[in-house]
């Protein structure tokens, strides 16, 4: 997943969530995802997010980008 996001301060927050079943998303555990900045022009960033969990019998895993108004 490689979303582009506004840099802080921003009026929105971006959160990546993970799921083993598409109907039950949750926050990732530490180390489950890696994040790499691909581009940064000072206003927006393009970020590559990689799921680092080995499938270990699971046939699928899902990532979701959750966008909400900033608190």
C-alpha positions in Angstrom: 0.0 0.0 0.0 1.4 3.4 -1.0 -0.9 6.3 0.1 -0.1 10.0 -0.3 -0.8 12.1 2.7 -0.6 15.7 3.8 2.2 16.4 6.2 1.5 17.7 9.7 0.0 20.0 10.7 -3.0 18.6 8.9 -6.8 18.6 9.4 -6.9 14.8 8.9 -5.2 11.8 10.5 -4.2 8.7 8.6 -4.2 5.3 10.3 -3.3 1.9 8.8 -5.4 -1.0 10.2 -4.9 -4.7 9.6 -7.3 -7.7 9.5 -7.2 -11.4 9.1 -10.9 -11.3 8.3 -12.1 -8.4 6.2 -14.9 -7.5 8.7 -12.7 -7.2 11.8 -10.0 -4.5 11.5 -7.7 -3.5 14.3 -4.6 -1.4 15.0 -1.4 -3.2 14.0 0.8 -4.7 16.7 4.4 -3.2 17.0 6.5 -4.6 14.2 3.6 -5.8 12.0 4.0 -3.0 9.5 6.9 -1.1 8.2 6.7 2.4 6.7 9.0 3.9 4.1 8.8 7.5 2.8 9.0 7.3 -1.0 8.5 11.0 -1.8 8.3 14.2 0.3 7.9 17.7 -1.3 7.4 19.5 2.0 3.6 19.5 1.8 2.7 15.9 1.0 4.4 12.6 1.5 4.0 9.3 -0.4 4.5 6.5 2.0 4.9 2.7 1.4 3.4 0.5 4.1 4.4 -3.2 4.1 2.8 -6.0 6.1 5.7 -7.9 7.7 3.6 -10.8 9.1 4.3 -14.2 7.6 1.0 -15.7 6.4 1.5 -18.9 8.5 -1.6 -20.7 7.3 -3.7 -17.7 6.7 -4.9 -17.4 3.1 -5.4 -13.6 3.2 -4.6 -10.5 5.2 -6.1 -7.1 4.6 -4.8 -3.5 5.1 -7.1 -0.5 5.3 -6.3 3.2 5.3 -8.5 5.0 7.8 -8.8 8.8 7.3 -10.5 10.9 10.0 -10.6 14.5 11.0 -7.6 15.3 13.2 -8.4 15.7 16.9 
